[in-house]
Every structure is written in structure tokens, then in C-alpha cells.
Amino acid sequence: MLWKQQWPDANPLCYTLHLGSSLSDSLPFPIGKEDGTGDRGDSSLRSDHCGPSFPLKEITEQQKEGIQMVKRVMTSLEGEDGLDEIYSFSESLRQLCVFKKIEKSSMAWPCQLTIGSSLSIRIVAYKSIQQGKAKKSWTVVDARTSRKEDIQKETVYCLNDDDETEVQKEDTIQGFRYGSDIIPFSKVDEEQMKYKSEGKCFSVLGFCRSSQVHRKYYMGNQVLKVFAAKDDEAAAVALSSLIHALDELDMVAIVRYAYCKNSNPQVGMAFPYIKDTYECLVYVQLPFMEDLRQYMFSSLKNNKKCTPTEAQLSAIDALIDSMSLVKKDEEEGTVQDLFPTTKIPDPQFQRLFQCLLHRALHPQEPLPPIQQHILNMLDPPTEVTAKCQIPLSKIKTLFPLTEAIKKKEQVTAQDIFQDNHEEGPTSKKLKTKEGRAHFSLSSLAEGSVTKVGSVNPAENFRTLLRQKTASFEEASNQLTNHIEQFLDTNETPYFMKSMDCIKAFREEAIQFSEEQRFNDFLKALREKVESKQLNNFWEIVIQDGITLITKDEAPGSSVTAEEAKKFLAPKENPSEDTAAAFEEGGDVDDLLDLI
């Protein structure tokens, strides 16, 4: 139904009234909203994001009265002929710029809410919020025919021997890497080691104050709303009593949740949610011990250099106030959300389908650039940007930026009073002199170093060479032993420690003309990495560009730059099927997979 009204001396103002339900590709128009343009001011697709090329004209008071009359007509109808939403033509044009997923109703998840062993309430849970992800529909097809059937994938397992003897798939089993060892598990073992619960569960473990569950502990990718089972009056009364009791006492329930028999259990919080039209419990997952990340940071309060002045604090307060995304009208008592995130489409989703649509319609053309309205989706509102300019300029004055000048390196006594009567070739003396940059007052304060330790092996290695406490061969052997121990742990922090050792070994090998010793070590290290499948560590080596010492760097090396580059190139291995991931906890939509 289209209704049009025109007043004298005014541009025609048209409205599209949707009977029964709204457009499937539109966002709701706030009925109670009164703005000066005739368009939605709080829409996810604001006028500065995607709209007509012509400027929007301010509407007159007569036109505003017409808007109110249309709204009264809309709200006066009831039933199937009722009017749900109202859109202007310019607003409707903006909606056509947005791709929207096909909406599907959440599948009901029936269960029993249990408190102890004697109290049970029939409930039904629905998914209220879930992280939206684009469906993974990518597949490998033939580039010429675009047909999946024309491509056949075949995986072959071979022994790591000279003949590359083929091994049948039934003669292989899965192995779990535990440190430097691989623990084999058969299919039977994999099935038995899975955590199995008794079945679906929504059991209350206890209650606590809502203030004891901090907001930072909310996790998971979905939120469930829990209602009483339909047509069960006893369950409705019992659940309503629990909801109101939690609300009055300001408490929450700590719940054990398991979606089905094969899913891993969760621990979560169920808090009361009471609205005018319905009431329910809202379930949010909480973390286990392994989910927490502990970080220790020094306090800023005890650092006098970081103490702000009153003027700086006031400037930050003014900036926060100016960037408020909530607009309050004290006279009318209304609150307007200037940036409603729940009405903003996902830019990544919009870009994906923009490219899919373009490639489907124009197969031979390159993909277009990102549309401007997609880039603008997460821009701050124009009103907020304008208001924060003055506070930002004040902050720029109160917090000046100064260039950080690098301090000169400390010169030690050993650098000044060095022994000029050392034996050995002149080139080696010069290299040793250049390497003294590693020394500082802090290193001298450490005292004498007798061996390469595991705490700071790279620096110990350098110190041994400078103090001539050990020969290069002895010190490098101690260093490489620690590198092998670090790699056996198969943990990233020790990988980084190994990289520091390798870098120190390479630098000192060049300084002391021991490039051949380092090259032999690095070749042996690569074989060790390949045999123990330490692919993550070798990726770090490649990223840092740690390769063989070339003859351009040291005259004693016979390795060319091209050979050093090829040394880091990964070897081609047959792709292996990844181990079947353990089935994680499902959600209510997983019931669709059972149909």
C-alpha cells in the first residue's frame, strides 16, 4: 500500500506503508523517532553512509504533522492488517545497498532445569545472540570447467626413506605430540578418551551475588534465553518464582550446561531478565581455569612520570563527554542511541557478497573496490565527530609529542684500554673490536661467566668469547646444547629463546671467522627440525631470515647468496589429512543437522 500527500509550496513527501510485516531486506524504522529530515537518524545506514546523490531537504512543520498522522493511522490498525513499519522512498533506496542473510527461527532446545536431586523444571531454550559467520562454501574446482567433479584429491603416505615406500592408510594411526615425543592413539583410544556426559543438562550448581561475576568473565559465542515449557503451568509458575527471586535478591545462578551427550560441558551464569511482555533466564558461558590469561603489569600510580595533571584529566573527561553515543533530551525525557551496533551490518559480510555478486554477473572482470558505504559503516556519527574536535585540539596541546632520541651506547673500560698485542690475523682483531658493542656497564656488573647458562644463554655466549674464558668451539657447543633442549619443549617462548641464541651464534661466527661452524650447525638444525616436525619453529627462522653465512658476509664461506636463499625455501611435502577435531559443544541450531 502506498500513501502520498502533498502540501502547497513543499516538496512531495511519500511514505511506503508495509502491511502485516516489513520488507525482508530492511531495518526497522523507529516509530517514536522525530527528526528533521524525514529519514532515520539512528539507522545503521545513515544518510552519510549510503544514500541518494541529491541533498535531503528539511521538511516543514506541516510535513511533520503529516508524519504524525501517518503514525497514528499505522498504530490504530491491529491484527493481520496492522502496519508494522514505515519507510520513506530515500530510506528504501538505501536499504537496497545492503545484503542480508536469510533469517531462520531459532530451534527450541528442550531440557530439565534441575536444582539438587528433587527439584526439576521443564524448560525450553532459544538462541538469542550468536556470532554471525559467513557460511564456508569454498571448494576446489577445475579452473577451466568450474566443476568440482573434474578434480580428484588423493593423499598418499610414504616412509621417510630413500625409496619413499608407500604406506597404506589403514597402517597409520594418529599421534599426539607431547613435548619431543609422539604418543600414538588408535581409533578405539580416541573414542575412549573423549569426555562423555550423561546427556543434555541444565543443572544449577549454586547461587551468588551478581556483582561477584565480573563482566570480563562473559565468554562463548552464543547467548540463550530460557523459558518454561509450553503448556506446562507448573513449570511456568516454578520458573517465574525463580526468576523473580533472583531479581529481588540481585543474585544469579551458576549452571552446568551440556547441549547433548557428545558435547563438552560448560559452566555458565543464568541471570533474570524481566520485560513487560515476557520473562526468562539468560544464560552466558563463563571461563574455566585454562581459559584465563594472567598478565602482570606495573602500576601507573607509583610512577611519578605517568601522573597526569588536573588540566590533562579535565581534557580527557571533556573528550569522553563529547564522544558520548547516547543523546539525552532533558525536556522531552527521551534517549537516542546515535550508534546502534545491533542495527549495523557486518562490513566483512557486505564486502564478501559484493564480490560474489560482481563475479557472478561479470566473471571476466576484476573485483571492484570496496564500496564507500561499507567503509563508512563503522565511522563515528557525524554529530560526535563534530563535537569532539575542540577537546581533541586541547588534548593535542596538553599532551605534546616529542621525538625520542636514542641514547649513545655506554663505552666501557675494556673498550678504552684494550690489548693491542693480541696474536692472530689483523682481520680477526678488527672483527673482535667491532663486536665490543655488545658490552655495557650492566654486563660488567654481572661478574665473570664460566659457562653458557639456560637463563640468558645468548649473552653468556658473547661474554665467554669476550673474556676468552672458553674457546669458540667449546662455547658454541654449550650454546647449541641449550638450543636443542629448548626445541625439545616444543613451546613458543623457548622457540624465541632459541632464535636469540642462533642470532648470537651467527653474529659471533662472522666476527671470529667461524662461519663454517655455524653453517654446519644450521644444516644439522634443519634436519632435526624436519625429523621432529617442528614446522612452527622453522617458520620463525624463515620470517627472521636467519640463513647460512654467505661469502659476501665472510670471506671464509663458500656459500653464495642464491644458495643461502634456497636454503630457507620450504620443501614440498604431500599434504596430510588433519586429525579429526574433537567435537565441541553444540548449540541449539545443531538440531538441524539431525534432520
C-alpha positions in Angstrom: 0.0 0.0 0.0 1.4 3.4 -1.0 0.0 6.6 0.5 1.1 10.0 -0.8 0.3 13.5 0.4 1.5 16.8 -0.9 1.2 20.3 0.6 1.4 23.6 -1.2 4.8 25.2 -1.5 6.5 22.0 -0.4 8.3 19.0 -2.0 6.1 15.9 -2.2 6.7 13.6 0.8 6.0 9.9 0.1 5.8 7.1 2.5 5.6 3.3 1.9 3.5 1.5 4.4 4.2 -2.2 4.8 1.1 -4.2 5.7 1.5 -7.2 8.0 5.3 -7.4 8.0 8.3 -5.4 7.0 10.5 -5.7 4.0 12.8 -8.7 4.4 15.8 -6.6 3.4 15.0 -3.6 5.6 15.9 -2.5 9.1 13.1 -1.3 11.4 12.1 2.4 11.4 11.8 3.8 14.9 8.1 4.8 15.1 8.7 7.1 18.0 11.5 8.9 16.3 11.1 12.5 15.2 14.0 14.0 13.2 14.2 17.0 11.0 14.9 15.2 7.7 12.1 12.7 7.3 14.8 9.9 7.4 16.1 7.8 10.1 18.8 9.5 12.1 19.9 6.4 14.1 19.9 3.9 11.2 22.8 1.6 10.6 22.8 3.1 7.1 22.9 6.8 7.9 22.5 9.4 5.2 26.2 10.0 5.2 26.9 6.3 4.6 24.7 5.3 1.7 22.0 7.3 0.1 20.8 9.3 -2.9 23.2 11.7 -4.6 20.9 14.7 -4.2 20.8 16.6 -0.8 17.9 15.9 1.5 15.7 19.0 2.1 14.5 19.9 5.6 10.8 19.2 6.0 8.3 21.8 7.1 6.1 21.8 10.2 3.1 20.7 8.0 5.0 17.7 6.8 5.9 16.8 10.4 2.2 16.9 11.2 1.7 14.6 8.3 4.2 12.2 9.7 2.4 12.1 13.0 -0.9 11.5 11.2 0.6 8.5 9.3 1.9 7.1 12.5 -1.5 7.4 14.2 -3.0 5.5 11.2 -0.4 2.9 11.4 -0.7 2.2 15.2 -4.5 2.3 15.1 -4.8 -0.9 13.0 -4.5 -4.3 14.6 -4.3 -7.9 13.6 -3.1 -9.1 10.2 -3.9 -5.7 8.6 -1.7 -3.8 11.1 1.2 -1.7 9.9 4.5 -2.6 11.4 7.0 -0.2 9.9 7.2 3.0 7.8 9.9 4.0 5.3 10.5 7.0 3.1 11.5 6.4 -0.5 15.0 7.6 0.1 15.3 5.3 3.1 14.1 2.4 1.0 16.7 3.1 -1.7 19.4 2.9 1.0 18.2 -0.5 2.1 18.8 -1.9 -1.4 22.6 -1.4 -0.8 22.6 -4.0 2.0 22.9 -7.7 1.6 21.0 -9.6 4.3 21.2 -13.2 5.3 18.1 -15.4 5.1 16.6 -15.2 8.6 15.7 -18.5 10.2 14.0 -19.0 13.5 15.9 -20.5 16.4 15.3 -24.2 17.1 13.9 -24.9 20.5 16.2 -26.8 22.9 14.0 -28.7 25.5 15.6 -29.8 28.8 15.1 -30.1 32.5 16.4 -27.3 34.8 17.4 -29.1 38.0 18.2 -27.7 41.4 19.5 -30.5 43.6 18.1 -34.0 43.2 14.5 -33.3 44.0 13.5 -30.1 42.0 13.1 -30.2 38.3 11.5 -27.7 35.9 10.7 -28.3 32.3 12.4 -25.6 30.2 12.9 -24.6 26.5 16.0 -22.6 25.5 16.3 -20.5 22.4 19.4 -18.9 20.9 19.2 -15.1 21.4 22.6 -14.0 20.2 25.2 -15.8 18.2 28.4 -14.6 16.4 27.5 -14.3 12.8 29.8 -16.1 10.4 29.7 -16.4 6.6 29.0 -19.9 5.5 32.1 -21.7 4.4 31.1 -22.7 0.9 34.6 -22.6 -0.7 35.6 -25.6 -2.7 38.3 -26.5 -5.2 37.1 -26.7 -8.8 38.7 -27.1 -12.2 39.8 -23.6 -13.4 38.6 -24.3 -17.0 35.3 -26.0 -16.4 34.5 -24.7 -12.9 33.3 -28.2 -12.0 34.1 -29.9 -8.7 33.7 -33.3 -10.3 36.6 -32.7 -12.6 39.0 -32.5 -9.6 40.1 -35.6 -7.7 42.2 -35.4 -4.5 44.3 -38.3 -3.4 46.5 -38.5 -0.3 49.5 -40.9 -0.2 51.5 -41.7 2.9 55.2 -42.6 2.4 58.0 -43.6 4.7 60.9 -41.1 5.1 63.4 -43.4 3.4 65.4 -43.3 0.2 62.7 -45.3 -1.7 59.8 -43.4 -0.2 57.9 -46.6 0.5 54.2 -46.1 0.3 52.2 -46.9 3.4 48.5 -47.8 3.3 46.2 -45.6 5.3 44.9 -48.4 7.4 48.5 -49.0 8.6 48.7 -45.4 10.1 47.3 -44.1 13.4 47.0 -40.7 15.0 49.8 -39.5 17.3 49.6 -36.8 19.9 52.8 -34.6 20.2 53.8 -34.4 23.9 57.0 -32.4 24.1 59.6 -34.1 21.9 57.7 -37.4 22.0 54.8 -38.6 19.9 52.2 -40.7 21.8 50.2 -43.0 19.4 46.4 -43.3 19.8 44.3 -45.8 17.8 40.7 -45.1 16.8 39.5 -47.0 19.8 41.7 -45.0 22.1 40.4 -41.7 20.5 36.8 -42.7 21.1 37.5 -43.7 24.7 39.5 -40.6 25.6 36.6 -38.3 24.7 34.7 -36.7 27.6 31.3 -38.2 27.7 28.4 -36.8 29.8 25.2 -38.4 30.8 23.2 -36.3 28.3 21.8 -32.8 27.9 22.0 -30.9 31.1 21.0 -27.5 32.6 21.7 -28.0 36.3 22.0 -25.3 38.9 25.2 -25.7 40.9 24.6 -22.8 43.2 23.8 -19.1 43.5 25.9 -16.0 44.1 25.6 -12.2 44.0 25.5 -10.7 40.5 28.4 -8.4 41.5 30.7 -11.4 42.1 30.5 -12.4 38.4 32.5 -9.7 36.6 31.6 -8.6 33.1 35.1 -9.6 31.8 34.3 -13.2 32.5 31.5 -13.4 30.0 32.6 -15.6 27.1 31.3 -18.0 24.4 29.8 -17.4 21.0 26.1 -17.5 21.9 23.5 -16.4 24.5 20.5 -18.5 25.4 17.1 -17.3 26.7 15.5 -19.9 28.9 11.6 -20.1 29.1 9.3 -22.6 30.8 8.0 -25.4 28.6 4.9 -24.5 26.5 1.5 -25.5 28.0 3.1 -26.5 31.4 1.6 -24.3 34.0 3.5 -25.9 36.9 6.8 -25.2 35.1 5.8 -21.6 34.3 5.0 -20.9 37.9 8.2 -22.5 39.2 10.5 -20.8 36.7 8.7 -17.4 37.3 9.3 -17.8 41.0 12.9 -18.5 40.5 13.3 -15.5 38.1 11.7 -13.0 40.5 13.5 -14.4 43.5 16.9 -13.9 41.7 15.8 -10.4 40.6 14.7 -9.3 44.1 17.9 -10.7 45.7 20.2 -9.4 43.0 21.6 -12.9 42.5 22.5 -15.2 39.6 22.5 -19.0 39.2 25.8 -20.8 38.3 24.8 -23.5 35.9 26.3 -26.7 34.3 25.3 -26.7 30.7 25.7 -29.6 28.2 24.0 -29.4 24.8 23.9 -33.2 24.2 25.6 -36.4 25.2 28.6 -36.0 22.9 29.3 -32.3 23.7 31.7 -31.0 26.3 30.0 -29.5 29.3 30.2 -25.8 30.1 29.8 -23.7 33.3 27.8 -20.6 32.9 25.7 -18.0 34.6 21.9 -17.6 34.3 20.5 -14.2 35.3 16.9 -13.0 35.4 15.5 -10.9 32.5 12.1 -9.4 33.1 10.3 -7.4 30.4 6.7 -6.1 30.1 5.7 -8.9 27.7 7.8 -11.8 28.9 10.3 -13.0 31.5 13.1 -15.6 31.2 16.6 -16.6 32.3 19.5 -15.6 30.2 22.5 -18.0 30.0 26.0 -16.8 29.3 29.1 -19.1 29.4 31.8 -18.5 32.0 35.5 -19.4 31.6 37.3 -22.5 33.1 40.8 -22.1 34.6 42.5 -22.8 31.3 40.5 -20.1 29.5 42.0 -17.3 31.7 45.1 -15.4 30.7 47.1 -13.9 33.6 49.2 -10.8 32.9 51.2 -8.8 35.4 51.7 -5.1 34.7 53.4 -2.5 36.8 51.2 0.1 38.5 50.9 3.5 36.9 50.0 5.1 40.2 53.5 4.5 41.6 55.2 6.0 38.6 55.6 9.8 39.0 56.4 10.2 35.4 53.0 8.9 34.4 51.0 11.1 36.9 48.6 13.4 34.9 47.9 17.0 35.8 44.4 18.2 36.7 44.3 20.0 33.3 45.1 16.8 31.5 42.4 14.8 33.4 39.8 17.5 32.7 40.7 17.4 29.0 40.2 13.6 28.8 36.9 13.9 30.7 35.7 16.5 28.2 36.7 14.3 25.3 34.8 11.3 26.7 31.7 13.5 27.2 31.9 14.9 23.7 32.1 11.4 22.2 29.1 10.0 24.0 27.0 7.9 21.7 23.8 8.4 23.8 21.9 11.7 23.2 19.6 12.7 26.0 16.7 15.2 25.7 16.1 16.5 29.2 12.9 18.4 28.1 11.2 15.5 26.4 12.8 12.9 28.6 14.0 10.8 25.6 17.2 8.9 25.0 18.6 8.4 21.5 21.2 5.9 20.5 23.5 7.5 17.9 25.3 4.3 17.1 23.1 1.3 17.5 25.5 -1.6 16.9 22.7 -4.2 16.7 21.5 -2.4 13.5 24.8 -2.2 11.7 25.5 -4.9 9.1 28.9 -6.7 9.3 31.2 -4.9 6.8 33.1 -8.1 6.1 29.9 -9.9 5.2 28.8 -7.0 3.0 32.2 -7.0 1.2 32.1 -10.7 0.6 28.7 -10.7 -1.1 29.6 -7.6 -3.0 32.5 -9.5 -4.6 30.4 -12.7 -5.1 27.6 -10.8 -6.8 30.1 -8.9 -9.1 31.9 -12.1 -10.0 28.7 -13.9 -10.8 27.5 -11.1 -13.1 30.9 -10.2 -14.6 33.1 -13.4 -14.5 35.9 -11.9 -16.6 36.2 -8.5 -14.8 38.5 -7.8 -11.8 36.8 -7.3 -8.4 35.6 -3.8 -7.7 37.0 -1.7 -4.8 35.1 -1.6 -1.5 32.0 0.5 -1.8 32.2 3.7 0.2 29.1 2.9 2.3 30.8 -0.3 3.5 33.8 1.7 4.6 31.6 4.2 6.4 29.6 1.7 8.3 32.0 1.8 11.3 32.8 5.5 11.1 31.7 7.6 14.2 28.5 9.5 13.7 28.9 13.0 12.2 27.5 14.7 15.2 30.0 13.0 17.5 32.9 13.8 15.2 32.0 17.5 15.1 31.6 17.7 18.9 35.0 16.2 19.7 37.1 18.5 17.6 37.6 21.1 20.3 38.5 18.6 23.1 40.9 16.9 20.7 42.8 20.1 19.9 43.1 20.8 23.7 44.5 17.3 24.2 47.0 17.9 21.5 48.2 21.0 23.3 48.3 19.4 26.8 50.0 16.1 25.6 52.7 17.3 23.2 54.7 14.7 21.3 58.4 14.9 21.4 60.9 12.9 19.3 62.6 10.2 21.3 66.4 10.4 20.7 68.3 7.2 21.1 70.9 7.4 23.8 74.5 6.7 22.9 75.9 3.3 23.9 77.9 3.2 27.0 81.7 2.9 26.5 83.3 0.5 28.9 86.9 0.5 30.3 87.6 -2.6 28.2 86.7 -0.6 25.1 89.2 2.1 26.0 92.0 0.1 27.5 92.1 -2.8 25.0 95.0 -5.1 24.5 96.7 -4.2 21.2 99.2 -7.1 21.5 96.9 -9.9 20.8 98.1 -12.6 18.5 96.2 -13.6 15.4 95.4 -12.2 12.0 94.6 -8.5 11.6 91.1 -9.1 10.2 90.2 -11.2 13.3 91.3 -8.3 15.5 89.2 -5.8 13.7 86.1 -8.0 13.9 86.6 -8.5 17.6 86.9 -4.8 18.1 83.6 -4.2 16.3 81.9 -6.8 18.4 82.6 -4.9 21.6 79.3 -3.0 21.1 77.6 -5.9 22.9 79.4 -4.9 26.1 77.9 -2.4 28.6 78.2 -1.4 32.2 75.4 -3.8 33.1 77.2 -6.7 31.6 80.3 -5.9 33.6 78.3 -5.8 36.8 77.3 -9.4 36.2 80.7 -10.6 37.1 82.7 -13.4 35.5 80.8 -16.0 33.4 82.2 -19.5 33.4 79.7 -21.3 31.1 76.6 -20.8 29.0 73.6 -21.0 31.2 69.9 -21.6 30.4 68.6 -18.2 31.8 70.5 -15.9 29.4 72.5 -18.2 27.1 73.0 -15.7 24.2 74.6 -13.1 26.5 76.6 -15.7 28.3 77.9 -17.0 25.0 79.0 -13.5 24.0 80.6 -12.9 27.4 82.6 -16.1 27.3 84.1 -15.1 23.9 84.9 -11.6 25.0 86.5 -12.7 28.3 88.3 -15.6 26.5 87.1 -17.9 29.2 86.4 -20.6 26.7 87.3 -21.3 23.1 84.8 -20.6 20.4 84.3 -24.3 19.8 83.6 -25.0 23.5 81.3 -22.0 23.9 79.4 -22.8 20.7 78.9 -26.5 21.8 77.4 -25.3 25.1 75.1 -22.9 23.2 73.9 -25.5 20.7 73.1 -27.9 23.5 70.8 -25.4 25.1 69.2 -24.7 21.7 68.4 -28.4 21.3 66.9 -28.5 24.9 64.7 -25.5 24.1 63.4 -27.1 20.9 62.6 -30.3 22.7 60.0 -28.4 24.8 58.1 -27.5 21.6 56.8 -24.3 23.2 56.8 -20.9 21.6 58.6 -19.0 24.4 61.5 -21.4 24.2 61.4 -21.1 20.4 62.0 -17.4 20.7 64.9 -18.1 23.2 66.4 -20.4 20.7 66.2 -17.7 18.0 68.1 -15.3 20.2 70.8 -18.0 20.6 71.0 -18.7 16.9 71.3 -14.9 16.1 74.1 -14.6 18.6 75.9 -17.6 17.2 75.7 -16.2 13.7 76.9 -12.8 14.6 79.9 -14.1 16.6 80.7 -16.6 14.0 81.2 -13.8 11.5 83.2 -11.8 14.0 85.5 -14.7 14.8 85.7 -16.2 11.3 83.9 -19.3 12.3 81.3 -19.2 9.5 81.8 -22.8 8.5 81.0 -24.0 12.1 77.7 -22.0 12.0 76.7 -23.2 8.6 77.3 -26.9 9.6 75.2 -26.2 12.7 72.3 -24.6 10.8 72.2 -27.5 8.3 72.1 -30.1 11.1 69.4 -28.0 12.8 67.2 -28.1 9.8 67.4 -31.9 9.6 66.5 -32.0 13.3 63.5 -29.7 12.7 62.3 -31.8 9.8 62.7 -35.1 11.7 60.8 -33.8 14.8 58.3 -31.9 12.6 59.0 -28.5 14.3 57.3 -26.6 11.5 56.3 -23.7 13.7 59.8 -23.1 14.7 61.2 -23.2 11.2 58.6 -20.7 10.1 60.0 -18.3 12.7 63.5 -18.9 11.3 62.2 -18.1 7.8 60.4 -14.9 9.0 63.6 -13.6 10.7 65.6 -14.5 7.6 68.3 -16.5 9.5 70.2 -18.4 6.8 73.6 -19.6 6.0 76.6 -17.2 6.2 77.5 -16.3 2.6 80.9 -15.4 1.2 79.7 -11.8 0.8 79.5 -11.6 4.6 82.6 -13.6 5.4 85.4 -14.5 3.0 85.9 -17.9 4.5 82.4 -19.1 3.4 81.8 -20.9 0.1 78.0 -20.3 0.2 76.6 -18.0 -2.4 73.7 -15.6 -1.8 71.4 -17.7 -4.1 72.3 -20.9 -2.1 71.5 -19.2 1.1 68.1 -18.1 -0.2 67.3 -21.6 -1.4 68.3 -23.0 2.0 65.2 -21.3 3.6 62.8 -22.3 0.9 60.3 -24.9 2.3 60.5 -28.4 0.9 57.4 -29.7 -0.8 55.7 -32.4 1.2 52.5 -34.3 0.4 49.5 -32.8 2.2 48.3 -34.8 5.1 44.8 -35.0 6.4 44.4 -33.3 9.7 43.3 -35.3 12.7 39.6 -35.2 13.3 38.9 -32.5 15.8 37.2 -33.4 18.9 33.5 -32.5 18.8 33.0 -29.3 20.7 29.8 -28.3 22.5 27.0 -27.7 20.1 24.3 -25.1 20.1 20.6 -25.2 19.6 20.9 -24.9 15.8 22.8 -28.2 15.7 19.5 -30.0 15.8 19.1 -29.1 12.1 21.9 -31.4 11.4 19.9 -34.3 12.8 17.1 -33.8 10.3 
